[in-house]
Amino acid sequence: MNVLQEMNKYGHEQVVFVRDEKVGLNAIIAIHNTVLGPALGGTRFWNYATEEEALFDVLRLSRGMTLKSAAAGLKLGGAKAVIIGDPQKLKSREFFHIYGKYIDSLGGKYYTAEDVNINATDVEMISEVTKYVSGTPAVSGNPAPFTARGVYMGLKAGASVKFGTDSLKGVTVAVQGLGNVGYALCEYLHKEGVKLKVYDINPATVEKALKEFEATAVKPEKLLATECDIFAPCAMGAVFNKDNVKNLKCQLIAGAANNVLMDASVGDTLNDMNILYLPDYIINAGGVINCGMEIPNGNYDVNVVNSNVDKIYDTTLKIIALAKEKQISTSKAADEYAEGIVCGLLYS
Ligand code: NAD
């Protein structure tokens, strides 16, 4: 893979490759854009099969962070980091201290936080050697509950357009992935009288959801084609491609997972199928809104965070309206909206 060519394709400012032989650290920090402010984005710890796979992931995810923060009205840029390797084998205080020193050396251009396989304890260890960390347990903490709240608000906004009411009582929602965000989303939905259909690769979580939310379990091979009003992808990315979307029986897609569309053309296909897709980075911005309030070492106030997260409802409506006005898919409308803010051309 030609790194500079790839950076050029996505518009990256800087990509830093980091390694330390002693602790087995191999990481890539991708700073996509700092026009609006310092770049915030979590660190993902994943046993990527190849370096190319890791680079592809970090470039896409970091660009998504720029768009996410811009659309959420934050004065922050976008970045992401990936650590390549087995988290179970590599994690230690020394490991995170060495990694943290590399983050520190960027002088505040990049702030890290939690992501897949990086939890609040890991973030706390990183914060022992650098102040360029957010989502620390002592301040803003785990972003997932805020992400779930934002997805719920976005989902209600989408329902108001698609079903003529934002009341979700009696609506059927299929949730893929019952982790930190997916499970918390189910709590919101269950409270509002939603009929839940669920699937997770972890059977124990499914069992718990069946009891707590009177949910119905769906087999993995039947999940995409399950009858439901709303499909909520809350596991990993690249869930929908141009072929498998033809099996969908929902009217609305709204979830937490990043990069759920294999590529932009899938957004067009969903549009043609009259399935309303709520762009991932618009409705899953609750976590970054929460962590962003810690930067740069600002006054953290959970009430302000919640009220800003609730604005995702209005942002979602704006994106849907923009898509309608321009006769484009909602995913393209979201990109246009967020890129317009970064370029200072529109909507600021
Ligand atoms: P998590 O690791 O807590 O949960 C993921 C869940 O998905 C786990 O329960 C796992 O068993 C399950 N899973 C994995 N592969 C699956 C599959 N193929 N089918 C069904 N279930 C599967 O992660 P999370 O924090 O809940 O985040 C969920 C998604 O939302 C991720 O894509 C993440 O990048 C995205 N996201 C999270 C946040 C946040 O604040 N945590 C913010 C924005 C976006």
Residues whose N, C-alpha, C, O or C-beta is under 5 A from the ligand:
A	BS01	NAD	P143 A144 T147 Q176 G177 L178 G179 N180 V181 G182 Y199 D200 I201 N202 C234 A235 M236 G237 A256 A257 N258 N284 G287
